[in-house]
């Protein structure tokens, strides 16, 4: 019998469950470009209410929703302030610059995933034709598994208002942030002018992200989506998965957080000096290893029991060095999978 693949690379690797596949197969569909797909319309209505925003746009990916937000807030030659390891700056192909002619102004993240607002203030350009016009502050929640405190978000909102900036959140894992703080997603989302929410990470849908904002902003984003080739036709088959994810998979994220804490505690208890475990806040565990163990243990896990982790030399994660391996918990990782992985960690260091 073939061993199960235990995949810790990301929460993007989740697969739709049988119930989700069923609602996809049975979805009522229409042409979404004409606004005729009832399932897409229902998803957008459900999401707008859940996020506490006037309107929502369903898109194929978080890269697209973030790009639409940046292009909606900024014109050609404008600038946005962003974390140096943020996805909107580092991991989305430079789309804002390439497609929007928008200049990024990156600022190094603090250790807790925040942007120092004093540094952000210093980065705002004067009203002078020599400079790009600073229009937007873009934050990320969670980032590197860390949750932005609500107190910081309140300060960022005040800062943006005082400096005449729009405020966007890459909330790919905002549901994780909400669950970790035992608050609603709207408690976070309503502090921002716009918000991107990914349905295909911990929420378990196979595809799709949402962009939230006021009606005028989303109307413009719909036009920009068409310009970027993002218009979809009978998209109800994937929108149905998004509805299922929002209605069934938000609170279950606590299971992932509990599994991450369990894994970190048990791994620490093994007591190996060559290994250090970072603080766990949500569904990610960062394991720091001596360089001599880094690739050998990744290969050992893969070869012994088909346990997959990202090669740290290929994917450097936010606020982490290349001696750190990120292991992500999600709905397809069970407690038994974690126990099996712990056994192989122990075997590696005892050999």
N, C-alpha and C positions, 0 to 999 in steps of 0.2 A: 504494500500500500504506500502510495506516495506521501511523503511528509507534507504537512500543511506549511505554507509559506507564512511566516510571522513577520509582518512588514511594519517596521517602525520608522520608515523614511519620512512620512508625512501623514496628516489626516486627510490629504487629498486622494489617498489610495483606497478609501472606503468604496464598497460596492452596494448598489441599491438592494434592499431586502425584498423578499417576496411580496410583501404588502405594497411597497413602493412601486415595484414593477407592475403590479396589478392596476393601480390607479393610473399609471402611465398608459397602459394598454387600453384602458377604458375611457381615457380623457376625451372630452368634447373639444373639437378644434375648429378653427377658422383661420382667416388670413390676418396675422397680427399687424402687418404693415397697414392694412386698412382699418385696424382696430377691431377686427371681427372675431378674434379668438377669445371665446368666453372664459377659458381656463387661465389664459394669460391675464386677462382683465381681473379675474377673481384673485389671482396671486398678487397682482399689484395693489388691489384694494386691501387685501389682508395685511400685506407688508406695510403699507402706509399707516394703517391703524396701529399695528404692532410697534412701529418705529416712532410713532408720534409726529409724522410729517404729512404734509398735504397730499403729496403725490409720490409715486414710485415708478421706475422704469426697469423692466426685466431685460437683462443683457446676457450675452454668452459667457462672459468672464469678468473677474475682478479687475484684470488689466484694462478691460474696456470701460468699466464703470468709473475707475479712477481717472482714466484719460478723459472721459466725457466731463467729469467734474472739473478737472484742471482747465479744460478748454472752455467750459461754461463760465468759470470764474475769471479767467485771464484772457486777454487778447494777445495778438502777436506782439512780441517785444516786451511783454510783461514778465513778472518774476514771481515765483512762489518759494517760501521758506519751508524747508523739509529736513528731516533727519538724514544724516549721512548714510545710514544703513537701511533707510526706509524703502519699502517695496516700490513706492511711486517714483523714487529716484534711482535705486540701484538695480531692481530686479524686473523692471517692466520695459526693457528694451529702449529706454530713452525716448519713449513715445511723446512725452510732453514737448521735448525739444524738437524732435524730428517732425512730428505731425502738427503740433500746435505752435511751434516757434516760441515756446515759453521757456524762459531761463530758470533753471533751478538754483537756489541758494542753499546748499547743504550745510547743516550744523551738526556736529558730532553729538550723538545721543548721550545723555547722562546714563549712569549705571542702572537706573530704574526705568529706562526707556523714555523718559521725558526729554523735551528740548528746553534748555535753560532760556527762560524768557528774557533775561538780561542780554544774552547773546543774540537772541532773535531781534530784540530792539536795536542793537548795534548794527544788525545786518540790513535793516530797512533803509532803502535808498532815499536820498533827498529828492525833492521835486525839482529835478534838473534834467534837461534833455540829454545830458551825457550818460544818464543811467537808465537801466530798465526800471519800470515802475513796479514796486512791490505791492502785490494785490492779494496774496493768499498765504495763510499758514496751514500746512497740512500735517496732521498728526496720525498716529497709528496705534490701534488698540485691539488686541494685545500686540506687543512687539517682543520677540525673543521669549515668548511665554509669559511676559510680565504684563500686569494690569496697570493702566493709567489710573491713579487715584481720582475720585470724583472731585476732590478739593483742587487738584491740579487742573482738571478740565475746566472748572469754574474760573480759575485764574487765567487760563488760556483764552476763554471766551471773553472775559473782561479786557484782556490785552488786545485781542483782535478788534473789539469794538472801539477801544481807545485809539487804535492806530489805523482805523478805517480799512481793516483787512477782512476778507471772508475767511471762514474757518471750515475746513474739510476734514473728515475722518475716514481714513482707510480702516474700516471696521470689518476686515475679512473674518476676524475671530471675535467680533464684538459680543456675540452670544456667550462665548467663554468668559469674557470679562464681566458680563452681567451676572452669570451664574456664580462665578467666583465671589462676587460681592453681595449675592442674594438680593439683587435689584432687578428691575425690568430693563429690557433693552432700550425702551423709550427714555428711561432715566439718563442714559448716556447719549442716545441719538439726538434728543431734542436740544442738546447744548451746541449742536453744529448746524451750519447752514446747509451742509450736504453730507451724505454718509453713503459709503459703499459697504455692502454686506454680501459675503460669499455663502452660497448655498451648498457648495461642493467640497467643503472641508469637513469639519466635525459634524455638521448637520446632515451629511451623508447623501446629498443629491448627486447625480452623476455629472451635472453641468449647471452653470448659471450663477449670476450675481445680480444684486439689486442696487439701483442708485435711488436715493431718497432725497427730497428737497421740497421747495414750494412749487406751486403749479407752473409758474412762469419758467422757473429753472428747469424743471423736467420737460416742459414743452420744447425748450431750446435743446436740451440733451437728446430728445427724440430726433430732432433734425440733425444733430451732429452724429448720432448713431447711424442714421441712414447714410450720411456722407462717408462714414468710415466703413460702410459695407456691413453694418450690424443688424439691418432689418431682417426679421425672421417671418416665415409664413405660418405653417401649422405648428406653432411652437407649443401648443397646449400639452403635447406629449411630454415635454420636459418641464413645463410650468407645473404640471400636476405633481411631479416629484418635488418641486420647490414648496408647494402647498403642504405636502405630506411632511417634509422636513421641518417646516415652521410649526406645524401643529403637533408633531410627535417627537422631535429630536432635540429640542432646546434643553429641557430640563435633564434629559439623560446625559448631557455633557458632564454633569456632576460625577457620573461613573468614570469618565475619562480622567477627571481631576483626581478622584480617589485612587484610581489605578496608578497614576503618575506618582502620587505621594507614597503609595505602597511600594512601588518599584524603587523609588529613591531611598526609602527607609531600609528596605531589605538589602539593597546594594551597599549602602553605607555600613550596615551591620556585618557585612562580610569582612570588613576591616583591612582591606588591602591598601597599603601606603601609596601604591602607584596610582591610585584612583581617587578623585575628589568629585563630589556631587554638589551641583549648584542648587540654590534655593528653588523650590517648586511652588509655583503659584497657580498654574492651570494644568494643561495637558502635556506639557513638555518637560523632559528630564535631560539636563545637559551633564554629560559625563566627561570630566577632564582627566586625561591620561598622560603619563610620560610619553614622550615622542617615540620611544622604542617599542611601545605597545600599541601605538595608534592603528596602523594598518594591519598588523598581525591579528589583533582581536577582531577587527571588522571582518577579515577574511575567515578567521576561525568560526565566527558565528554563522557566516554565510555557508561555509562548507559542512559544518557539523549538523546543522538542523534547519537550514534554509531560513535563517534569521537575517533580515535585511535592515541595514542602517545606511544612511548616506555616507559615502566616502568623504571624510572631512577635508581632503585635499581638493575635492571638486566643488563642494558646496560649503562656503564659509557662512555661518549663521550670525544673526544680529548680536553684537556685543560679545561674540565668542571668538577665541583664537582657533587656529587650525589644529590645536591639540584637544579640541573639544568635539565630542560626538553628540548630536541631538537625537533623542529618541522620543517619538511622538505617540501618545496614546489616542485611540479612536475606537469607534464602535465595533470594529472587527478585531480588536485586541482583547482577549479574555484574561482573567486572572490566572488561568492555567497556562496561557501563553507566556505570561510574565514569569511564572514560577519556572517554566522550562528555560527561559532566557537567563534567569538568575543561576540556575544549575550550570549552564554553560559558561557563564562568567566565572563561577567558582572553579570549574574544571580547568579553564584557561590559566588562571593565576596559580592553581595548585600543581600544574604540570612541571 
